[in-house]
Amino acid sequence: MTELPIYDLGMTDTEYAALTAKSYNPTLEHQFLEVGEDPSQALKLTRLVGLLQDKPPETEPEWEEVISAIEDVCGEKTQL
């Protein structure tokens, strides 16, 4: 079995652990980078996908986190 290479994701181990707990996928981020996405935008998109991939947000704090991630990706505030 071939091991995947290690990529510099530009974050600390603590940041990585926090993102992994929220279904962060470094492979997806790397795929965004391979197709030419800006590194900071790739991280934002990967975070948003991770927040939504397993289950929809159910609580107010979960919704706030998703809305914050959407605003981060779009670069503007969302009006609800």
Residue pairs with C-beta under 8 A, 6 or more apart in sequence:
4 27
7 26
7 30
9 16
9 26
9 29
9 43
10 39
10 43
11 19
11 43
16 24
16 26
19 47
19 50
22 47
22 50
22 51
23 50
23 51
23 53
23 54
24 46
24 47
24 50
25 46
25 49
25 50
26 46
28 46
28 49
29 42
29 43
29 45
29 46
32 41
32 42
32 45
32 46
33 39
33 42
37 45
41 73
44 69
44 72
44 73
45 73
47 69
47 72
48 66
48 69
48 70
48 72
48 73
51 57
51 62
51 65
51 66
51 69
52 66
57 63
57 65
57 66
67 78
67 80
70 78
71 77
71 78
